[in-house]
């Protein structure tokens, strides 16, 4: 099927190989190569379509974004034009990254603007949450480890996404998350850092300073943290914040508790005062990496060891090594229990013949048998 892009067309569906719309006569191919198949999204400033690139032998799927503002007012339309152009510029500046859609083309046709970008096959996190339910802690760790480097990549190129939320994170079939929709993104300049601008983003996930039109790199970190709360609880971040006491209460809505490590990281990502929040994705990554050994150990094996003896330095010791270690422990123990007076009287004690020595021999032999399974 081919789909007519003329917003005024009353019957936009057409046969697959048609070149012109049978209803309104509009050409169906953009730039004589991109064939729209069906609409996949619509917002206040444009429409999005799944399409095919018929110039390539494999005819790969792609996405057509058509600028079509429905809002009225000169200033509103002007802002919409700015945002649409901005997305093309940002995608072009970010170049090719496996977790950011690639910009394929940007042009005007029939007095309308179009943006062609890579199609990301998969479900967004809002759809995943709706179909599969709330996430487990290990899934949140993985999401942070997968997405924070993408944020760092953007921030290193002075780009703030400004609209991170479950709907704008799509998992590919290989389970790699992709950050989409850079229409609200902002390029940071020295003059723009401290300048108040327009508040953009989804209110549930927007940092307080961004609501005032002063988005910074830490604003994206806040939004990613709020996204994690949504996935962990299934609730809107609005429900997870106590405005009367100015504090997050998200842990009260967990079906099962999460580790202190994850709680600390999420809480710091969500601090309302920017100066106390993580200032960079790199810093969050460092804190996550510092927690990795503690996180990974419980998942290495679900089978408990035969015997846990914390006084032994290794679980891979051979019988001869264990004998040596036990004998050394015996000598140290006996030496530490010799009184100074006794030591002065006998410079060469014979611990092996004392009653205490015999008792220790028995206890160490029992430990040896337990450890080796004799």
C-alpha positions as CSV (number, residue, x, y, z in Angstrom):
1,X,0.0,0.0,0.0
2,X,1.1,3.6,-0.7
3,X,-0.1,6.5,1.4
4,X,-0.8,10.0,0.2
5,X,1.0,12.7,2.1
6,X,-1.4,15.5,1.1
7,X,-3.1,16.5,4.4
8,X,-6.3,17.4,2.5
9,X,-6.7,14.1,0.8
10,X,-9.9,12.3,1.8
11,X,-8.8,8.9,0.7
12,X,-5.0,8.6,1.2
13,X,-4.6,4.9,0.8
14,X,-3.5,3.7,-2.7
15,X,-2.3,0.6,-4.4
16,X,1.3,-0.4,-3.6
17,X,3.1,0.7,-6.9
18,X,1.0,3.7,-7.7
19,X,2.9,6.9,-8.6
20,X,0.0,9.3,-8.1
21,X,-2.9,9.3,-5.6
22,X,-6.1,8.1,-7.2
23,X,-8.1,10.4,-5.0
24,X,-6.3,13.8,-5.2
25,X,-3.7,13.3,-7.9
26,X,-0.7,14.1,-5.6
27,X,2.6,12.3,-6.3
28,X,3.1,9.5,-3.9
29,X,6.9,9.4,-4.0
30,X,9.0,12.0,-2.2
31,X,12.0,13.0,-4.2
32,X,10.9,10.2,-6.5
33,X,12.4,7.6,-4.1
34,X,10.7,7.6,-0.7
35,X,7.3,5.8,-0.7
36,X,5.1,6.3,2.4
37,X,3.3,3.2,3.5
38,X,1.3,4.2,6.6
39,X,1.1,6.8,9.3
40,X,2.8,5.9,12.6
41,X,2.5,9.1,14.6
42,X,1.1,12.6,14.7
43,X,1.7,15.6,16.9
44,X,0.9,19.2,17.0
45,X,3.7,20.1,14.6
46,X,3.9,17.2,12.1
47,X,3.1,13.7,11.0
48,X,5.3,10.6,10.9
49,X,5.1,7.8,8.3
50,X,6.7,4.5,7.8
51,X,8.2,4.4,4.3
52,X,10.5,2.6,1.9
53,X,13.6,3.9,0.1
54,X,13.0,2.6,-3.4
55,X,16.4,3.9,-4.7
56,X,18.2,1.2,-2.8
57,X,18.2,-2.4,-4.1
58,X,17.0,-3.8,-0.7
59,X,14.4,-1.1,-0.3
60,X,15.1,-0.5,3.4
61,X,12.5,0.9,5.7
62,X,12.8,4.5,6.7
63,X,10.8,7.2,8.5
64,X,9.3,10.3,6.9
65,X,8.6,13.3,9.2
66,X,6.4,15.8,7.6
67,X,6.2,19.3,9.0
68,X,2.5,20.1,9.3
69,X,1.8,22.4,12.2
70,X,-1.8,22.4,13.4
71,X,-1.5,25.1,16.0
72,X,-2.5,28.6,15.1
73,X,-0.6,31.8,15.6
74,X,2.5,33.2,13.9
75,X,4.8,32.8,17.0
76,X,3.7,29.2,17.5
77,X,4.3,28.2,13.9
78,X,7.6,30.0,13.9
79,X,8.7,27.9,16.9
80,X,7.5,24.8,15.2
81,X,9.6,25.5,12.2
82,X,12.6,26.1,14.4
83,X,12.1,22.8,16.2
84,X,11.7,20.9,13.0
85,X,14.8,22.4,11.5
86,X,16.6,21.8,14.7
87,X,16.0,18.1,14.7
88,X,17.6,17.8,11.3
89,X,20.6,19.8,12.3
90,X,21.1,17.8,15.6
91,X,20.8,14.5,13.8
92,X,23.3,15.7,11.2
93,X,25.7,17.0,13.9
94,X,25.6,13.8,15.9
95,X,26.6,11.8,12.9
96,X,26.4,8.1,12.9
97,X,25.9,6.4,16.3
98,X,24.3,3.0,16.6
99,X,21.9,4.2,19.3
100,X,20.8,7.4,17.5
101,X,18.7,7.4,14.3
102,X,20.7,8.4,11.3
103,X,19.6,11.4,9.3
104,X,19.1,10.3,5.7
105,X,17.7,13.4,4.0
106,X,16.2,16.8,4.6
107,X,14.3,18.8,1.9
108,X,11.3,20.8,0.9
109,X,8.6,19.5,-1.5
110,X,5.3,21.1,-2.4
111,X,5.9,23.9,0.1
112,X,6.4,21.5,2.9
113,X,9.4,20.4,4.9
114,X,10.4,16.7,5.2
115,X,12.9,14.9,7.2
116,X,14.0,11.3,6.3
117,X,15.6,9.2,9.0
118,X,16.6,5.7,9.8
119,X,13.7,3.5,10.9
120,X,14.2,1.9,14.3
121,X,12.3,-1.4,14.5
122,X,11.0,-2.3,18.0
123,X,8.9,-1.2,20.8
124,X,9.4,1.9,23.0
125,X,9.7,1.6,26.7
126,X,6.1,2.8,27.3
127,X,4.9,-0.1,25.2
128,X,7.2,-2.5,26.9
129,X,5.9,-1.4,30.3
130,X,2.3,-1.7,29.2
131,X,2.7,-5.2,27.8
132,X,5.2,-6.8,30.2
133,X,4.7,-4.9,33.5
134,X,7.1,-3.2,35.8
135,X,10.8,-3.7,35.5
136,X,13.2,-5.5,37.8
137,X,16.3,-3.9,39.3
138,X,18.8,-5.7,37.0
139,X,16.9,-4.3,34.0
140,X,17.3,-0.8,35.3
141,X,21.0,-1.3,35.8
142,X,21.3,-2.5,32.2
143,X,19.3,0.4,30.9
144,X,21.5,2.9,32.7
145,X,24.7,1.2,31.5
146,X,23.3,1.2,27.9
147,X,21.9,4.7,27.7
148,X,24.3,6.9,29.8
149,X,27.1,6.5,27.2
150,X,24.7,7.8,24.5
151,X,23.9,10.8,26.7
152,X,27.6,11.4,27.2
153,X,28.1,11.2,23.4
154,X,25.4,13.9,22.9
155,X,26.6,16.1,25.7
156,X,30.2,15.9,24.4
157,X,28.9,17.5,21.2
158,X,27.0,20.1,23.2
159,X,23.6,18.7,22.5
160,X,20.9,18.4,25.2
161,X,18.1,16.1,24.3
162,X,15.5,17.8,26.5
163,X,12.7,15.1,26.0
164,X,13.9,11.8,27.5
165,X,11.0,9.7,28.4
166,X,9.9,6.0,27.9
167,X,8.2,6.9,24.6
168,X,11.5,8.2,23.2
169,X,13.6,5.1,24.0
170,X,13.1,2.2,21.6
171,X,14.6,-1.2,21.9
172,X,15.9,-2.8,18.7
173,X,15.5,-6.5,18.1
174,X,19.0,-7.0,19.5
175,X,17.9,-5.4,22.8
176,X,19.9,-2.3,22.2
177,X,18.1,0.9,23.3
178,X,18.0,3.8,20.9
179,X,17.3,7.4,21.8
180,X,14.9,9.0,19.3
181,X,13.1,12.3,18.7
182,X,15.7,15.0,18.8
183,X,13.1,17.6,17.8
184,X,13.3,19.2,21.3
185,X,17.1,19.0,21.5
186,X,19.2,22.1,22.1
187,X,22.7,23.0,21.0
188,X,24.5,24.6,23.9
189,X,26.6,27.7,23.4
190,X,28.3,29.9,25.8
191,X,25.7,32.6,25.4
192,X,22.8,30.2,25.7
193,X,23.8,28.4,28.9
194,X,22.5,31.1,31.3
195,X,19.8,32.4,29.0
196,X,16.2,31.6,29.8
197,X,14.3,30.1,26.9
198,X,11.1,28.2,26.1
199,X,10.2,25.3,28.3
200,X,10.2,22.2,26.2
201,X,9.7,18.5,27.1
202,X,7.1,16.2,28.7
203,X,6.2,17.7,32.1
204,X,6.3,14.4,34.0
205,X,10.0,13.9,33.2
206,X,11.3,17.5,33.0
207,X,13.8,18.8,35.5
208,X,12.7,21.9,37.5
209,X,15.3,24.2,35.8
210,X,14.2,23.0,32.4
211,X,10.6,24.0,33.3
212,X,12.0,27.5,33.7
213,X,13.6,27.4,30.3
214,X,17.1,26.8,31.5
215,X,18.0,23.2,30.4
216,X,21.5,22.0,31.2
217,X,23.2,18.6,30.7
218,X,22.1,17.6,34.1
219,X,18.5,18.0,33.0
220,X,18.8,15.0,30.7
221,X,20.1,13.0,33.7
222,X,17.1,14.0,35.7
223,X,14.7,12.9,32.9
224,X,16.5,9.5,32.6
225,X,16.1,9.0,36.3
226,X,12.4,9.9,36.2
227,X,12.1,7.4,33.3
228,X,13.6,4.7,35.5
229,X,11.1,5.5,38.3
230,X,8.3,5.0,35.8
231,X,9.6,1.6,34.8
232,X,10.2,0.5,38.4
233,X,6.8,1.5,39.7
234,X,4.5,1.7,36.7
235,X,3.4,5.2,38.0
236,X,3.8,8.7,36.7
237,X,6.7,10.6,38.3
238,X,4.1,13.1,39.4
239,X,2.7,10.5,41.8
240,X,6.1,9.7,43.1
241,X,7.0,13.1,44.4
242,X,5.6,14.7,47.6
243,X,5.3,18.4,46.9
244,X,4.2,19.2,50.4
245,X,7.5,17.9,51.8
246,X,9.6,18.5,48.7
247,X,10.9,14.9,48.5
248,X,10.7,11.8,46.4
249,X,8.6,9.0,47.8
250,X,9.1,6.5,44.9
251,X,10.3,3.7,47.1
252,X,6.9,3.5,48.7
253,X,5.4,2.4,45.4
254,X,7.8,-0.5,44.7
255,X,6.4,-4.0,44.6
256,X,9.8,-5.2,45.7
257,X,12.6,-3.2,47.2
258,X,15.7,-2.3,45.3
259,X,19.3,-2.2,46.5
260,X,20.7,0.7,48.4
261,X,23.2,1.2,45.5
262,X,20.5,1.7,42.9
263,X,18.5,3.9,45.3
264,X,21.4,6.2,45.9
265,X,22.2,6.6,42.2
266,X,18.6,7.3,41.2
267,X,18.1,9.7,44.1
268,X,21.2,11.7,43.0
269,X,20.0,11.7,39.4
270,X,16.7,13.2,40.6
271,X,17.9,15.9,43.0
272,X,15.8,19.0,42.3
273,X,18.7,21.4,42.9
274,X,21.0,21.1,39.8
275,X,24.2,21.8,41.8
276,X,23.6,18.7,43.9
277,X,22.6,16.5,41.0
278,X,25.0,14.5,38.8
279,X,26.5,17.1,36.5
280,X,27.5,14.7,33.8
281,X,26.6,11.3,32.5
282,X,30.2,10.3,32.9
283,X,30.0,10.8,36.7
284,X,26.9,8.5,36.8
285,X,28.8,5.9,34.8
286,X,31.7,6.0,37.3
287,X,29.4,5.5,40.2
288,X,27.7,2.6,38.5
289,X,31.1,1.0,37.6
290,X,32.1,1.3,41.3
291,X,29.1,-0.7,42.2
292,X,29.5,-3.4,39.5
293,X,31.4,-6.0,41.7
294,X,28.7,-5.8,44.4
295,X,25.9,-6.0,41.8
296,X,27.4,-8.9,39.7
297,X,28.4,-11.3,42.5
298,X,24.9,-12.5,43.5
299,X,24.2,-13.4,39.8
300,X,27.3,-15.4,39.1
301,X,25.9,-18.6,40.5
302,X,22.7,-19.7,42.2
303,X,24.4,-22.8,43.7
304,X,25.9,-22.3,47.2
305,X,29.4,-23.6,47.9
306,X,29.8,-26.8,49.8
307,X,31.3,-25.0,52.8
308,X,32.1,-21.4,53.6
309,X,35.1,-20.9,55.8
310,X,36.0,-17.2,56.0
311,X,39.2,-18.0,57.9
312,X,40.7,-19.7,54.8
313,X,42.2,-17.4,52.2
314,X,41.1,-19.3,49.1
315,X,38.5,-21.9,48.1
316,X,40.9,-23.4,45.5
317,X,43.6,-24.6,47.8
318,X,45.0,-28.1,47.4
319,X,45.1,-30.5,50.5
320,X,48.9,-29.8,50.9
321,X,48.3,-26.1,50.9
322,X,45.5,-26.4,53.4
323,X,47.7,-28.5,55.8
324,X,50.4,-25.8,55.6
325,X,47.8,-23.0,56.3
326,X,46.3,-24.9,59.2
327,X,49.7,-25.6,60.7
328,X,50.6,-21.9,60.4
329,X,47.4,-20.9,62.0
330,X,48.1,-23.3,64.9
331,X,51.5,-21.9,65.5
332,X,50.3,-18.3,65.4
333,X,47.4,-19.1,67.8
334,X,49.7,-20.8,70.3
335,X,52.3,-18.1,70.1
336,X,49.7,-15.4,70.7
337,X,48.4,-17.3,73.8
338,X,51.9,-17.7,75.4
339,X,52.2,-15.3,78.3
340,X,55.4,-13.1,78.5
341,X,56.6,-14.8,81.6
342,X,56.2,-18.2,80.1
343,X,58.1,-17.1,76.9
344,X,60.9,-15.8,78.9
345,X,61.4,-19.1,80.8
346,X,61.4,-21.2,77.7
347,X,62.9,-19.9,74.5
348,X,61.9,-23.1,72.6
349,X,58.4,-24.1,73.6
350,X,57.1,-27.5,72.5
351,X,53.4,-26.6,71.7
352,X,52.7,-30.0,70.1
353,X,52.9,-31.8,73.5
354,X,50.7,-29.4,75.5
355,X,47.0,-30.1,76.3
356,X,46.0,-26.9,74.5
357,X,47.9,-28.0,71.5
358,X,46.1,-31.3,71.4
359,X,42.8,-29.6,71.6
360,X,43.7,-27.2,68.8
361,X,44.9,-30.2,66.7
362,X,41.5,-31.8,67.1
363,X,39.6,-28.7,66.1
364,X,41.8,-28.0,63.0
365,X,41.5,-31.6,61.9
366,X,37.7,-31.3,62.0
367,X,37.9,-28.1,60.0
368,X,40.2,-29.8,57.5
369,X,37.8,-32.7,57.1
370,X,34.8,-30.4,56.6
371,X,36.6,-28.3,54.1
372,X,37.9,-31.1,52.0
373,X,34.8,-33.2,52.4
374,X,36.8,-36.2,53.9
